[in-house]
Structures are given as C-alpha cells and as structure tokens.
Amino acid sequence: MTRAIQENGTVGAIGFCQTEATKLTDSISLMKNTIIERVSDRPRNPNNLAKEEELKHIASFKNDLASGKAINPIVHNENGVVSFYYPIVYNALCMHCHGKPNEQILPETLPVLKKLYPEDMAIGYDVNEVRGMWSIEFDSDN
C-alpha cells in the first residue's frame, strides 16, 4: 500500500487496495486451507461486516485500547478448529482514505471512494483507533 501511494498517489492506491487485498487473502486462504477475512463494525465494503461474535471481539479491542491496556489477539481452539482474531489499528498512512473528509482525506479522493464504495462507513477515523480485525479460521491439524 505504501508503494502504491508513493507511485500513484492516494487516488491511485484505492484501486490497488480494492483489488489486491482480496486477491492476497483469497490466495493465502486457498494455499493454507484457511478462512482469512478482514472484518469491521464500520466496513468500507458491506461484505466485510463483522458477524455477531466478531463484533464482540472488536468492541473488546476498542475497550482495551481506550483504557490503555495492551491489545492481545484472541485465540479459540474448539473441536479441532482454531479461530484467531487480531485487531487492525489505524496509523497515519490509513488516514489518507479512512480519516476525516476534506481534512485527512483529500477532496479528490472522496469521489473515488464514494464511487467504488457507495455504502462506505469506514471514514471519520483517527490514528490509534480500532478499524476492525483479522478473523482467521483453520483446522488445528494444519
């Protein structure tokens, strides 16, 4: 993503993120027989809306961060299936597309985001906020 922004600017990097992030998680999932998802309580893509249990974990990560606690991954191993949850926390680079409109998100970036993601809820964030999490599931035999 950093290289995409450096080479093509923020607007150019949006297309990279939209196409390449899914390809990357899908290819790793197939290779490792694993389910890998980026989920959020405020997704950019409605397909990435967290499920009920995932929403509870995101809320827990947000509470830990707000209270100054270390945010630790959550791991469940039940009936031979491992579920792993790891928070995604925003940094300064993320603000180009997820920050405050017309402040951190440049005016030329907003129409591109709105066109590609008409139901976008993933803006208005600040640095060090939980955006969502990685939700990974695999057989413990792997």
C-alpha positions as CSV (number, residue, x, y, z in Angstrom):
1,M,0.0,0.0,0.0
2,T,2.8,2.4,0.9
3,R,4.4,1.8,-2.5
4,A,1.1,2.2,-4.3
5,I,0.6,5.6,-2.6
6,Q,4.2,6.7,-3.4
7,E,3.9,5.6,-7.1
8,N,0.3,6.6,-7.8
9,G,-0.9,8.9,-5.1
10,T,-3.8,8.2,-2.8
11,V,-6.4,8.0,-5.6
12,G,-4.3,5.5,-7.5
13,A,-3.8,3.4,-4.4
14,I,-7.5,3.0,-3.8
15,G,-7.8,0.7,-6.8
16,F,-4.8,-1.2,-5.7
17,C,-6.3,-1.8,-2.2
18,Q,-9.7,-2.7,-3.7
19,T,-8.3,-5.4,-6.0
20,E,-5.2,-6.6,-4.4
21,A,-6.2,-7.0,-0.7
22,T,-8.9,-9.5,-1.6
23,K,-6.6,-11.4,-4.0
24,L,-4.0,-11.7,-1.3
25,T,-6.3,-13.0,1.4
26,D,-8.0,-15.4,-1.1
27,S,-4.8,-16.9,-2.4
28,I,-3.4,-17.4,1.1
29,S,-6.7,-18.9,2.2
30,L,-6.6,-21.4,-0.6
31,M,-3.0,-22.2,-0.1
32,K,-3.3,-22.9,3.6
33,N,-6.9,-24.2,3.6
34,T,-7.8,-21.3,5.9
35,I,-10.5,-18.7,6.0
36,I,-9.0,-15.2,6.2
37,E,-11.2,-12.2,6.5
38,R,-10.8,-8.5,7.3
39,V,-14.0,-7.6,9.1
40,S,-15.3,-4.4,10.7
41,D,-18.2,-2.9,12.6
42,R,-18.0,0.0,10.1
43,P,-16.9,-1.6,6.8
44,R,-16.0,0.0,3.6
45,N,-17.3,-3.0,1.7
46,P,-20.6,-4.4,3.1
47,N,-19.2,-7.9,2.5
48,N,-16.7,-7.2,5.3
49,L,-19.3,-6.5,8.0
50,A,-18.4,-8.4,11.2
51,K,-20.6,-11.2,12.4
52,E,-22.1,-11.2,16.0
53,E,-19.2,-12.9,17.7
54,E,-16.7,-10.8,15.8
55,L,-18.5,-7.6,16.8
56,K,-18.0,-8.6,20.4
57,H,-14.2,-9.0,19.9
58,I,-14.0,-5.7,18.1
59,A,-15.7,-4.0,21.0
60,S,-13.3,-5.7,23.4
61,F,-10.3,-4.5,21.4
62,K,-11.7,-0.9,21.3
63,N,-12.3,-1.0,25.1
64,D,-8.8,-2.3,25.8
65,L,-7.2,0.4,23.6
66,A,-9.3,3.2,25.2
67,S,-8.4,2.0,28.7
68,G,-4.7,1.9,27.8
69,K,-4.4,-1.9,28.0
70,A,-2.3,-4.0,25.7
71,I,-4.4,-5.4,22.9
72,N,-3.8,-9.1,22.6
73,P,-5.0,-11.4,19.9
74,I,-7.9,-13.7,20.8
75,V,-7.5,-17.5,20.1
76,H,-10.2,-20.1,20.4
77,N,-9.5,-23.8,19.8
78,E,-12.6,-25.8,19.8
79,N,-13.4,-29.2,18.2
80,G,-10.2,-29.1,16.1
81,V,-10.9,-25.6,14.7
82,V,-8.7,-22.6,15.6
83,S,-10.3,-19.2,15.4
84,F,-7.8,-16.3,15.6
85,Y,-8.8,-12.6,15.9
86,Y,-6.3,-9.8,15.6
87,P,-7.2,-6.1,15.8
88,I,-6.5,-3.7,12.9
89,V,-5.5,-0.3,14.4
90,Y,-5.2,2.8,12.2
91,N,-1.9,4.5,11.6
92,A,-1.1,7.8,9.9
93,L,-1.0,6.2,6.4
94,C,-4.5,4.9,6.8
95,M,-5.9,8.4,7.3
96,H,-5.5,9.2,3.6
97,C,-8.6,7.1,2.9
98,H,-10.1,6.5,6.4
99,G,-9.6,9.8,8.2
100,K,-11.8,12.9,8.2
101,P,-13.2,14.1,4.9
102,N,-11.5,17.3,3.5
103,E,-9.0,17.2,6.3
104,Q,-7.0,13.9,6.1
105,I,-9.0,12.6,3.1
106,L,-8.2,14.9,0.2
107,P,-11.1,16.3,-1.8
108,E,-10.0,14.5,-4.9
109,T,-10.0,11.2,-3.0
110,L,-13.6,11.4,-1.7
111,P,-15.5,11.0,-5.1
112,V,-13.4,7.9,-5.9
113,L,-14.2,6.3,-2.6
114,K,-17.9,7.1,-3.0
115,K,-18.0,5.7,-6.5
116,L,-16.2,2.4,-5.5
117,Y,-17.9,2.1,-2.1
118,P,-21.3,3.7,-2.1
119,E,-22.1,2.3,1.3
120,D,-18.8,3.2,2.9
121,M,-18.8,3.5,6.7
122,A,-15.0,3.4,7.1
123,I,-14.3,7.1,7.2
124,G,-14.0,9.6,10.1
125,Y,-11.4,7.6,12.0
126,D,-8.3,8.9,13.7
127,V,-4.9,7.4,14.3
128,N,-4.8,4.7,17.0
129,E,-8.4,3.7,16.6
130,V,-9.5,0.1,16.0
131,R,-10.9,-0.2,12.5
132,G,-11.8,-3.9,12.7
133,M,-9.9,-7.1,12.8
134,W,-8.4,-10.1,11.0
135,S,-10.6,-13.1,11.5
136,I,-8.8,-16.3,10.7
137,E,-10.1,-19.9,11.0
138,F,-8.2,-23.1,10.3
139,D,-8.1,-26.7,11.3
140,S,-5.7,-27.3,14.2
141,D,-4.1,-30.1,12.0
142,N,-2.7,-27.5,9.6
